[in-house]
Amino acid sequence: MHPPSLPHVPPSVCPAIPNHTGKYISMLRKLFAPLALGIAGIALTAAAVHADLPAAYWSHPAATEGASPHDWQAIERDLSPEACAQCHAAQFADWKASMHARAFSPGLIGQFPQQDLSDNNDCLKCHAPLAEQKYKDMKQLTASLKLKLQQQQGFNSDAELRNSHLPLRHAGVTCAACHVRGWQRFGPPQRNTGRSGKIDGPAHGGFTGSKEFEQSQFCASCHQFPEEYAINGKPLENTMEEWKQSRFASEGVHCQSCHMPDRKHLFKGIHDPATVREGLDIASGIDHGTASLSIASIRIGHAFPTYVTPKVTVSIEALDAQGNVLKQKEWEIGRHVAYDNGWQEISDTRMLPGEKRSYELAALPSQARSVRFRVDVIPDNFYKGLYRDLLDEGLQGDAGRLILLAQDGAEQNDYQLYEHEEPFDGFEHYRKH
């Protein structure tokens, strides 16, 4: 899957035409208020597949619902990731560098003062999913803005239990968001035995093992939008359906296989160059005066990229002896949607699983002495435009400062996925031909 992703885009920041921020945010509220309920419905269906999980596992994720176990130690009651790290150090070490740990981001909450409390809590359904992470009033929201400016990271990297003033919501998609319901712990089947169901243990009353944790459906609550909110037949986020239509689904290769290898809590996706390179085969060359670059999506189980926020560019440039560009061509890989009296899909050039494409620059100039091939990834392409719009409209105060932080962070996430420069003696080539 993706992060995110990549991480999941909240209702207030879904794509629209630039410089119409106020207009499209108000329209998005109307569109995405029922969407949050639809996503919860998907999750409810998913959770019902395995009897080991409570029926409301994702539709009503509450970690402390019901009677508190009276004989537990304080650390067993503590939902903070630092508490979990005391026994699960390896998982914490992976998670703290993941996009899940950064889901409660400056770019997210910098938009919150423009919305009402209900809309903000709808965003948290994916960015901080637990009932315990939701805002009770706008006073808590105001405090969040100031605290986020003071301490951008919502937990202690050293796992020391010392910052009790940090609300759980600041830790984003934290350990408890996936593993704790009604005080009880849930996880994948026991590693060494494969056992599922209730498994006794010395800490927090044991845990319940469920195969659901190893299946793609477990991720669908935040990474698959309902069909009724499709644009041109495809929801904004359609990762689960893309996976179902790929060979990976029939081969039993689930999201966790790539994004949580060996149960590591890494959740790497489009923001990680190594992960993206592993999923693609890229080759380039020159033949009879035509430069070509091929990309094959052979190890990605969904569209590349899966969501509407990233953009990938492919470029081929013919250079002279001094490195000046004589001729060039550029292509985009991504999905562009916009709102203009209704949602429109402007283009969708993403690659499907198993697809191979070739990009060509023909008739290379005789003065050319080399050809440069590049593939660049802009993971937060949409966000960059959104943040500029918000700042151009005069967003100030704590919210404006947070958006500035988000803008700086988004600019630093671009990377070069592939570059190769190949010699080409244009004069000699055309003399021979």
C-alpha positions in Angstrom: 0.0 0.0 0.0 0.7 3.7 0.8 1.4 6.6 3.6 1.6 7.4 4.0 1.7 7.1 2.6 2.1 7.8 2.5 -0.2 9.3 5.1 -4.1 9.6 4.4 -5.3 13.1 3.4 -7.8 14.7 5.8 -11.1 16.0 4.5 -10.0 19.7 4.6 -7.0 19.2 2.4 -8.4 17.1 -0.5 -7.4 18.5 -3.9 -9.1 21.5 -5.6 -8.3 24.3 -7.9 -5.5 26.6 -6.5 -6.5 30.0 -5.2 -10.0 28.9 -4.3 -9.2 27.7 -0.8 -12.1 29.1 1.1 -14.6 28.0 -1.5 -13.4 24.4 -1.7 -13.0 23.9 2.0 -16.7 24.8 2.5 -17.6 22.4 -0.3 -15.5 19.6 1.1 -17.2 19.8 4.4 -20.5 19.0 2.6 -18.9 16.2 0.6 -16.7 14.6 3.3 -18.9 14.7 6.4 -20.8 11.6 5.2 -17.5 10.2 3.8 -16.2 9.7 7.4 -19.2 7.6 8.1 -18.7 5.6 4.9 -15.1 4.8 5.8 -16.3 3.6 9.2 -18.7 1.4 7.4 -15.9 -0.2 5.4 -14.0 -0.8 8.5 -16.9 -2.4 10.3 -17.4 -4.9 7.5 -13.7 -5.6 7.6 -13.5 -6.2 11.4 -16.5 -8.6 11.2 -14.5 -11.0 9.1 -12.7 -12.4 12.1 -14.5 -13.2 15.3 -11.3 -12.5 17.2 -11.9 -8.7 16.8 -14.7 -6.7 18.4 -17.4 -5.8 15.8 -16.7 -2.0 16.3 -12.9 -2.3 16.0 -12.7 0.5 13.5 -16.1 2.0 13.5 -15.7 3.0 17.2 -12.1 2.6 18.2 -12.0 3.3 21.9 -9.1 2.0 23.9 -10.4 2.6 27.4 -14.1 1.8 26.9 -15.6 -0.3 29.7 -14.3 -1.1 33.2 -10.7 -0.6 33.9 -8.8 -3.7 35.0 -8.2 -2.9 38.7 -5.1 -5.0 39.2 -3.1 -3.5 36.4 0.0 -1.4 37.0 0.0 2.2 35.9 2.3 1.5 33.0 -0.2 -1.1 31.7 -2.9 1.5 31.7 -0.8 4.1 30.0 -1.7 4.4 26.3 1.4 6.5 25.3 3.8 5.0 22.8 6.6 5.6 25.3 4.8 3.2 27.7 4.6 0.5 25.0 8.3 1.0 24.2 9.3 -0.2 27.6 8.6 -3.8 26.4 8.3 -3.3 22.7 11.5 -1.3 22.0 12.1 -2.6 18.4 8.5 -1.8 17.3 8.8 1.7 18.9 12.1 2.3 17.2 10.6 1.5 13.7 7.3 3.4 14.4 8.9 6.6 15.6 10.4 7.2 12.2 7.3 6.4 10.3 4.6 8.6 8.7 2.1 7.1 11.2 4.0 8.8 14.0 3.8 12.1 12.1 0.1 11.9 11.1 -0.8 14.6 13.6 1.2 17.1 11.5 1.6 20.9 11.4 0.0 20.9 8.0 -3.1 19.1 9.4 -3.8 21.1 12.5 -2.8 24.4 11.0 -6.1 24.2 9.1 -8.2 23.4 12.1 -9.0 26.9 13.3 -10.9 27.5 10.0 -13.2 24.5 10.8 -15.6 23.6 13.5 -15.0 21.0 16.1 -16.9 18.2 14.3 -15.0 18.7 11.1 -11.7 18.6 13.0 -12.6 15.4 14.8 -13.6 13.9 11.4 -10.0 14.5 10.2 -8.7 12.7 13.3 -10.7 9.5 12.4 -7.5 8.6 10.4 -4.8 10.9 11.8 -5.5 10.1 15.4 -8.2 7.4 15.3 -9.0 6.7 19.0 -11.9 8.2 20.8 -9.5 9.2 23.5 -7.6 11.3 20.9 -10.6 13.5 19.8 -11.1 17.1 20.8 -13.7 17.8 23.5 -13.8 21.5 22.9 -12.1 24.3 21.0 -10.0 25.2 24.1 -8.2 21.9 23.6 -7.6 22.8 20.0 -6.1 26.2 20.8 -3.8 24.4 23.3 -2.8 21.9 20.6 -1.7 24.7 18.2 0.6 26.3 20.8 2.0 22.9 22.0 2.7 21.8 18.4 4.7 24.9 17.8 6.7 24.3 21.0 7.2 20.6 20.4 6.6 19.3 16.9 7.1 15.7 17.8 4.2 14.3 19.8 6.2 11.8 21.9 9.7 11.2 23.3 12.1 9.5 20.9 14.1 8.2 23.8 11.0 6.5 25.1 11.3 8.1 28.6 8.0 8.5 30.4 8.4 12.1 31.3 6.3 14.3 29.0 2.9 13.7 30.5 1.7 17.1 29.2 1.6 15.8 25.6 -1.9 14.7 24.7 -2.2 11.3 23.1 -3.6 12.8 19.9 -0.2 14.4 19.2 1.3 10.9 18.7 -0.9 10.4 15.6 -1.5 6.8 14.6 0.0 5.5 17.7 0.4 1.9 19.1 -3.0 1.9 20.9 -4.8 3.1 17.7 -4.3 -0.3 16.1 -3.8 -2.6 19.1 -6.0 -1.5 22.1 -9.7 -1.7 22.4 -11.7 -1.8 25.7 -8.4 -2.0 27.6 -7.5 -5.3 25.9 -4.6 -5.8 23.6 -4.9 -7.2 20.0 -2.3 -8.2 17.5 -1.3 -10.7 14.8 -1.2 -14.4 15.6 1.6 -15.5 17.9 4.8 -15.4 15.9 6.4 -18.7 17.0 3.2 -20.8 17.2 0.7 -19.1 14.8 -1.9 -19.3 17.5 -4.8 -16.8 17.3 -7.6 -16.0 19.7 -7.1 -15.3 23.4 -3.5 -15.9 24.4 -2.6 -15.6 28.1 0.5 -13.7 29.2 2.1 -11.9 32.2 1.5 -8.4 30.8 -1.9 -6.6 30.5 -3.8 -9.8 30.8 -2.3 -11.4 27.6 -3.5 -10.5 24.2 -5.9 -11.6 21.4 -4.3 -12.8 18.2 -6.1 -12.2 14.9 -5.2 -13.0 11.3 -6.9 -9.7 10.4 -3.7 -7.9 11.3 -2.0 -9.7 8.4 -4.6 -8.9 5.8 -5.0 -5.8 3.6 -8.6 -5.2 4.8 -7.2 -4.1 8.1 -5.7 -1.0 6.4 -8.9 -0.2 4.5 -10.5 2.0 7.1 -8.1 4.9 6.2 -6.7 3.8 2.8 -9.9 3.1 0.9 -12.7 5.6 0.3 -16.3 4.4 -0.5 -17.4 4.0 -4.1 -20.2 6.6 -3.7 -17.5 9.3 -3.5 -15.8 8.3 -6.7 -14.6 10.8 -9.3 -14.6 9.4 -12.8 -15.4 6.0 -11.3 -12.5 6.0 -8.8 -12.5 7.2 -5.2 -9.8 9.8 -4.3 -8.1 7.0 -2.4 -8.7 3.6 -4.0 -5.8 1.6 -2.8 -7.7 -1.5 -1.6 -9.6 -1.8 -4.8 -6.4 -1.3 -6.9 -4.8 -4.1 -4.8 -7.7 -6.4 -5.3 -7.4 -6.1 -9.1 -3.7 -6.9 -9.1 -1.9 -10.2 -9.1 -0.8 -9.6 -5.5 -4.3 -10.2 -4.2 -4.6 -13.6 -5.8 -1.1 -14.5 -4.7 -1.8 -13.5 -1.1 0.7 -10.6 -1.0 -1.0 -8.2 1.4 -0.2 -4.5 2.3 1.7 -5.7 5.3 4.0 -7.8 3.1 5.7 -4.7 1.7 4.9 -2.0 4.2 5.5 -4.0 7.3 8.1 -6.7 6.3 8.8 -9.2 9.0 6.2 -7.3 11.1 8.4 -4.2 11.3 6.4 -1.1 12.0 8.0 1.0 9.3 5.0 1.8 7.1 7.3 3.1 4.3 5.8 4.3 1.0 6.2 7.1 -1.5 8.3 9.3 0.8 11.0 6.6 1.0 13.3 6.4 -2.1 14.5 2.9 -1.4 11.0 1.5 -1.1 9.9 3.1 -4.4 13.1 1.9 -6.2 12.4 -1.6 -4.9 9.0 -1.6 -6.6 10.1 -0.4 -10.0 12.4 -1.5 -12.8 13.9 1.5 -14.6 16.2 1.4 -17.6 17.5 3.9 -20.2 19.5 4.0 -23.4 20.0 5.5 -26.9 19.2 3.7 -30.1 19.3 5.1 -33.6 19.2 8.7 -32.5 16.3 8.1 -30.1 16.7 8.2 -26.3 14.3 6.1 -24.3 13.6 5.4 -20.7 11.4 2.5 -19.5 9.6 2.1 -16.2 8.0 -1.2 -15.1 5.8 -1.4 -12.0 6.6 -5.0 -11.1 6.6 -5.1 -7.3 3.9 -2.5 -6.4 0.5 -3.9 -5.5 -1.5 -0.8 -6.3 -1.4 2.2 -8.7 1.9 4.1 -8.7 1.4 6.5 -7.0 -1.8 5.3 -5.3 -3.1 8.6 -4.1 -3.8 12.1 -5.5 -1.1 14.0 -3.6 2.2 12.9 -5.1 3.6 13.7 -8.5 6.3 11.8 -10.4 8.1 13.4 -13.3 10.1 11.7 -16.1 12.5 13.8 -18.2 14.9 13.2 -21.0 17.4 16.0 -22.0 19.9 16.2 -24.9 22.9 18.2 -23.7 25.8 19.8 -25.6 29.5 19.6 -24.6 29.0 22.4 -22.0 26.0 20.7 -20.4 23.4 23.1 -21.9 20.0 21.6 -22.8 19.5 21.4 -26.5 16.2 19.5 -26.5 14.1 18.0 -23.8 10.8 16.4 -23.0 9.0 15.8 -19.7 6.1 13.6 -18.6 4.1 13.4 -15.4 2.9 10.3 -13.5 0.0 11.0 -11.1 -3.6 11.8 -10.7 -4.9 15.4 -10.9 -8.4 16.2 -9.7 -10.0 19.6 -9.1 -13.2 21.2 -7.9 -15.0 23.5 -10.4 -18.7 23.4 -10.0 -18.3 19.8 -9.2 -15.4 17.4 -8.8 -13.5 16.7 -12.0 -10.6 14.4 -12.9 -8.2 16.4 -15.0 -5.9 13.5 -15.7 -4.8 10.1 -14.4 -1.5 9.0 -15.7 -0.6 6.6 -12.9 0.8 3.1 -13.6 -1.1 0.0 -12.7 0.5 -3.1 -11.2 2.5 -4.9 -13.8 2.4 -2.1 -16.3 5.5 -1.1 -18.3 5.9 2.3 -20.1 8.5 3.7 -22.4 9.2 7.4 -22.8 11.1 8.6 -25.8 13.0 11.7 -27.1 13.5 11.2 -30.8 15.7 13.0 -33.3 18.4 13.9 -31.0 20.3 17.1 -32.2 23.6 16.5 -34.0 25.3 18.9 -31.5 24.3 16.7 -28.6 27.2 15.0 -26.7 25.2 13.3 -23.9 21.6 12.5 -22.8 20.4 12.9 -19.3 17.6 10.7 -18.0 15.8 11.6 -14.8 12.9 10.4 -12.6 11.9 12.7 -9.8 9.3 12.2 -7.0 7.4 15.1 -5.4 5.5 13.2 -2.6 3.7 16.3 -1.3 2.9 18.0 -4.6 -0.7 18.8 -3.7 0.1 20.0 -0.2 2.7 22.5 -1.5 -0.1 24.2 -3.5 -2.5 24.1 -0.6 -0.1 25.6 1.9 0.8 28.4 -0.6 -2.9 29.2 -1.0 -3.6 29.3 2.7 -0.6 31.6 3.3 -1.5 33.8 0.3 -5.0 34.2 1.8 -3.4 35.7 4.9 -3.5 32.9 7.4 -1.7 34.2 10.4 -1.2 33.5 14.1 -0.3 30.0 15.4 -2.1 28.4 12.5 -0.1 30.4 10.0 3.1 29.5 11.7 2.2 25.8 11.6 1.4 26.0 7.9 4.8 27.7 7.3 6.4 24.7 9.1 4.5 22.3 6.9 5.4 24.1 3.8 9.1 24.0 4.7 8.8 20.3 5.4 7.0 19.5 2.2 9.7 21.3 0.2 12.4 19.0 1.7 10.6 15.8 0.8 11.3 15.8 -2.9 13.9 13.4 -4.2 15.6 12.1 -7.3 14.6 8.5 -7.9 16.8 7.9 -10.9 19.4 9.7 -12.9 21.7 8.5 -15.7 23.7 10.5 -18.2 24.9 8.6 -21.3 27.4 9.8 -23.8 26.2 10.6 -27.4 28.3 11.8 -30.3 25.5 13.3 -32.4 27.7 14.4 -35.2 29.3 11.0 -35.6 25.9 9.3 -35.3 24.3 11.3 -38.1 27.4 11.1 -40.3 27.1 7.3 -40.1 23.4 7.3 -40.8 
